[in-house]
Amino acid sequence: MVKLSVILPVFNLAGSIGGNLKKVEGVLKRTGLSYEIVPVDDGSSDGTPDELRVWAAGGAGRNPVFLERNGG
């Protein structure tokens, strides 16, 4: 059972999203809680969706959501 869900809004962060997610994951691991990270891509037009797919393939509790177009 997941005890903590972290929702991260994401838009055109191809250059930094990997590092950001690594930092968030590091902090969450230290809590000892069961968690999931849910980046919500708001229609990025750069390589952000591709980076999120690679990240998601790296383990459980990695659940990105992809929106078709930017909603602000």
C-alpha positions as CSV (number, residue, x, y, z in Angstrom):
1,M,0.0,0.0,0.0
2,V,1.4,3.4,-1.0
3,K,1.5,5.8,1.9
4,L,2.7,8.9,0.0
5,S,2.0,10.1,-3.5
6,V,4.1,13.0,-4.8
7,I,2.6,14.8,-7.8
8,L,5.0,16.8,-9.9
9,P,3.8,19.2,-12.6
10,V,6.2,19.1,-15.5
11,F,6.5,21.3,-18.6
12,N,9.5,21.4,-21.0
13,L,12.1,20.3,-18.5
14,A,14.1,17.9,-20.7
15,G,17.4,19.4,-19.5
16,S,16.6,19.0,-15.8
17,I,13.8,16.5,-15.1
18,G,16.1,13.5,-14.7
19,G,18.1,15.2,-11.9
20,N,15.0,16.6,-10.3
21,L,13.4,13.2,-10.1
22,K,16.6,11.6,-8.7
23,K,16.6,14.2,-5.9
24,V,13.0,13.7,-5.0
25,E,13.4,10.0,-5.0
26,G,16.5,10.2,-2.8
27,V,14.6,12.3,-0.2
28,L,11.6,9.9,-0.3
29,K,13.8,6.8,0.2
30,R,15.2,8.3,3.4
31,T,11.7,8.6,4.9
32,G,11.2,4.8,4.9
33,L,7.6,5.3,3.7
34,S,6.0,3.5,0.8
35,Y,5.7,6.1,-2.0
36,E,5.0,6.8,-5.6
37,I,6.1,9.6,-7.8
38,V,3.7,10.9,-10.4
39,P,5.1,13.5,-12.8
40,V,2.3,15.1,-14.8
41,D,3.7,16.2,-18.2
42,D,1.5,19.2,-19.3
43,G,2.0,18.8,-23.1
44,S,5.8,19.3,-23.3
45,S,7.1,20.0,-26.7
46,D,10.7,19.1,-26.0
47,G,12.2,15.7,-25.0
48,T,10.6,15.7,-21.5
49,P,8.1,12.9,-22.3
50,D,10.9,10.6,-23.6
51,E,12.9,11.2,-20.5
52,L,9.9,10.4,-18.3
53,R,9.4,7.1,-20.1
54,V,13.0,6.1,-19.6
55,W,12.7,7.1,-15.9
56,A,9.4,5.2,-15.5
57,A,11.0,2.0,-16.9
58,G,13.6,2.1,-14.0
59,G,11.4,0.7,-11.3
60,A,8.2,0.5,-9.4
61,G,6.4,3.5,-8.0
62,R,7.2,5.6,-11.1
63,N,3.9,6.6,-12.7
64,P,4.1,9.5,-15.1
65,V,0.9,11.0,-16.7
66,F,1.1,12.5,-20.1
67,L,-1.4,15.3,-21.2
68,E,-1.8,15.8,-24.9
69,R,-1.7,19.6,-24.8
70,N,-0.6,22.3,-22.4
71,G,-3.3,23.3,-20.1
72,G,-1.3,25.8,-18.0
